[in-house]
C-alpha cells in the first residue's frame, strides 16, 4: 500500500506543474487591462509603466512564469492589483466558507444519493426505481443557478421559511473564529442559537449545490448495485438463506461503493467550481463570490489564485480517492 501511495504522489508533480502553467496562461489571456483599470482613466503613461513594473508585467513571459512559480512555492500568490491585498490572505479568509458549503452539499448527496441508489437497484424496474430515476434526470437537467433562484423564490420570498442569502445575519454576532466553519465554531463555543442560524443560512445554497452530485451518486450507485447483485456469489448467499438486507448491506454494497467513491471525489471538485454561481446567487462570502468580483473588475491575480487553489484541492481529493479505492479494491495496488 505504501508503494501504491508513493506512485500516486509522484504522479502529482507533473500534474501540479501543468496546472500552474495553465493558470498562468489563463491569467495572461483574460481580456481587459487591469493595470489601466487600477490606475484610473486619467493616469499618465509613467503611472501605467510604474504599475506594470510593480506587478512584473513588463518582463518577458517566460520570466513572468518563473517568478510566478517560484513565488507560489514560497507561499506568495501575488497581490490584487486593485486592493493591493495579498491573494493568499484573501483565500485563507474566504476558503472556509466555500469548504463548509461544499462539504455540507457532499454530505447531503451521500446521505440521500447512496440509499436512493440502493433502493432503486433492489426494486429495479418498479415504482421506487422509476421515481428515483425521474428525480435524478430532473436534477441533472436543471442548471444550478435556476434551481437556486426557484428555491429562493419558494422558501425565502413566498413562505419566508429560510433566509434569502448570506452566511450569517449582519445584525448578529457570529461565534469566535476557530476553524472558519460557522457550524463547527458555534459548537465549539456551545452557542446553539448561532449553530441553528448558521444551518438555516446554509440550507438553501447547500441544497442547490448538492443536486447534481446527488443525482450522479444515485445513478452510479444504482448501476453498480445492479451489476453486483447479478454476480454468482450473491446467488450463492441467497441459496444459503441469508437475508436480503444482509446480502445488500454487508456484501453487495462494499463492492459497489468503489465506483461511487470515485464519482464522489470528482463531484467534490466539480462542486468547488460550481460554487461560483451558487455563491453569487446566495451572496455566500466564499472564494466563488471573491472570484466573481475579481472577474468583474478585471483583476486577474485573484482569479489565478482561486483557480489554483481549486485545482490543488481537486488534485488532493483525487489522490485521496485513489488511496481509498486501493483500500476497497486491493487489485488496483498492483496495476
N, C-alpha and C positions, 0 to 999 in steps of 0.2 A: 504493500500500500504506500510505503514511503517513496519508492521509486516511481510509482504511478503519479503521486502528488508532485514530485520534483520535475517530472517530464511536463506536466501541465503548467507548472510555474515558469519553466524555461520558455515555453511557447509564448508566454505573455510578453516577453521582452520585445520581439519584433512587432507584436500587436500594438503595444503602447507607443512604440516609435512611429509606426504608421498612423496611429491616432493623432499624435502630436503634429505630424506633417499635414494631415487632413484638416485639423482645426486651424492651424496656421494659414493654410491656403484659403479656407473659408473666411477667415478674418480679413485677408487681403483682397478677396473678391467681392466683399459686401459693397453695394452701391453707396454713393454719397461721399461727402468729405467731412469726416468727423473733426479734423483739425480746424477747418474753416468754421464748422458749427460751434466748436468750443471757443474760438477766438472772437466770434461775432461778425456781423455783416460789414462792419466798418473797420475791421482790423487791417493794418498795413502788412505789406509783404514781409517786413522784418519780423513782425509778431508771428506770422504764419511759419516762417522759417525757424524761428526760435522754438515754437511748439513742436514742429516736426523733429528737430534735433533732440528735444527733451524726451520724446517718446521713441526715438530711434528710427523714425520713418524716412530719414534722409539717407540711410545706408543701403547697400546692395541687399537684395532679397536673401541670398544665402547667409549673409552675416546677420540679418534680422532673425532668421530662423535659428541660427546657432545661439544667439543671445536669448531668444525665447526659450529654447530647450534647456539651456544651462540654468536660466533663472527658475524654470519650473522645478528642476531638481533641487534647487536651493530654497524652494518654498515661496519664491517671488512670482506671483501670477500676473504681475503688471498692475497698473492703476487706471482707474476710469479717467477718460480724457475730460469729461465734463465735471465730475465731482472731486477728482483727484484722490479719491479714497482707494486704498489697496483692494483689489478684487478678491484676494484671499480672505480678507476680513469680512467683506460683504457675503461671501459664500458661507463662511462659518456662521454668520448671523442668520441667513435665510435657509440654509440647507436643513436644519432640524425640522422646520415646518413642513418642508416637502417630504422628508423621510417619514414623518408622522402620518401625513396624508397617504403616502404610498403604502406604508405598512398596514394602516387601517383598511385600505382598499384591498390589499392582498389577503388579509385575514377574512374579510367578507367573501372574497372569491373562493378561498379554501373552505370556509365553514359551510358555504351553500353549494359550491360547484362540485366538490367531491361526493358528498351524499347524493346530490341530484344525479350525478353520473352513475353512481352505483344503483340507485333506484331505477333509472332509465334502462340500464343493462339487464337487471334482474327481471324487470317487467317489459322486456323488449317487445315492440310492436303491439303494445296495449296502451290504454289511455294515459297512465303516468308517463310513458315514454313519449307519446305524442305531445303532451303538454310541455314536457321538458324540451323537446326539440323545437317546438314553436317559440318558446321563450328564448332559447339560445339563438335561433335565427334572427329574431327581432332585436336582441341585444347587440348582435354583431352588425346588423344592418343600419341601426340608428347612430348617427355621429354623436360623440360625447357632448359637444357643445350644445346640440339641440336637446339632448336628454337633460343637461344641466338647466337650461332655460325652462323646460317643462316642469322640472322639479321645483324650481324657484317659483314659477307661476302657481303651482298647485299648493305646495306645502308652506311656502313663505308668504305669498301675497293673497291667495284665496282663503286658506284656512288659518294662517298665522300660527302654525304649529312649530315651525323651525325658523331660525334667522335667515335673512336673505343672503348674507355673505359675511366675510370677516372671520378672524380666528378667535377673537375674544372681544367682548364689549369694551368700547373706548372709555366708558364712564366707570368701569370696574377695574380693580387692581388685580393683575394676574399673579399667580403664585411665584415665589422666588425662583430665579433661574438656576437650574441644576444641570439638567440634560438638554434643555431646549424643547423637549416634548411636553406640551402643556398638560396632557393627561397624566404622564408619569410625575412631573413636577408637582401636580396637585395632590397626587397620592403620597409623595414624599413629605409634603407639607401637611398631610392629613386634612386638606381643605376639600371637603366633599362637595360643597357648593361650586367651587371652581372646577372640580372634576366633571360634574354634571354639565356645567356651562361649556366646557371645552368639548365634551362629547356631542352636545347639541349642535355646536357650530361645525363639528367635524362630520356630522351625519350626511348632509346633502352632497358636499364635494366628494366624500369617500364613496358614497353610493354611485355617484356619476362615474367616477374613475374606475370603479370595480367592475362595471357591467361587461366590458369587453373580455377582461380576464376571467370573469365568472362564466361567461358563455363558452369561452375556449376551454376552460378547465372541465366543464361539464361534458363537452363533446369528446375531448381526448380521453377522459376517464371512462365514458360510456364505451367508446370504441375499444379501448384496452381491456376493459372488463369483459366485454362480449367475446373478444378473442381468447382471453384466459379461461373463461367458463366453458369453452368448447374443447379444452385440452383433455387428453386421456386421463391425466392424474385427477382431474376434477370428477370425471365419471367414476373413477375408482373410489374416490372418497364418498361419492353418493351411494355407490354399491355397498360400502361398508356401513352405511346407515348414519353418517354424520349429518347433523342438522344443516339446513340451508344457510342460516346465519353464520354458523361456524366456518363453513366452507368459503363463504363470500368474504367475511371479515378477517379470517386468520390465514387463509391460503391464497385465495384469488387476489385480494386487494394488494398484498405486498408486491406481487409480480406486476400488477397493473400500474402501480404507482411510479414505475421507472419512467414511463412516457410522460405522466402527469408532472413529475418533478422537473423534467427538462422544460416542459412548457411553462411551468410556474416561474422558472428562472428567466426565461425570455420575456414573460409577461411583466416581471418586475422592471426590466429595462425599458420595455415599451411604456409602462406607466410613468417612469421618470420623464420620458419625452412627452407624454400626453399631459403632464401637469401644466404645460404652458397655457393651453386653452382653458383647462378647468380652473386653474388658479386665477386667470384673468377674469373669468365669468363670476367666480365667487369672491373675488378680491382677497384671495388667500396669500399671505405675505411669505411666499417661498421663492425658490430660485426660478420658477417658471414665470411668475409675475415680474421678478427682477430682470430676467432676460427680455421679456416683452417691453418693459420700459426702456431698456438699453437699445433694443431694435428701433423703437420709435424715435429715439434721439440720435440714432446712427452712431452709438458708442460701441465700437466693435470689441474692445478689450473685455468688458463683462460678458459679452456674447461668447467669446472664445473661452472664458473661464467656465461659464455654465456648461458649454458643450463638452469641455474637457472633463469636468467632474462627473457629468452624466456618463460619459464614455468609460471613465475609470471604474465607476460603480458597476456599470454593466459588465465590464470585463471581470471584476471580482465576483460578481454574482454568478457568472458563467463558470468561473473556477470552482466556486462552492458547489454548484450543481454537478459539475464533473466529479468532484470528490464524493458527494452524496450518492451519485449514480454508481460510482465504484464500490461503495459500501453495499448498496442494494443488489448490484449485479456483479459478482466477482470476476466474471468473464472479461469485462472491459479492461481490467487492470493489466492484462497481458496482450492487449491489442497494439 
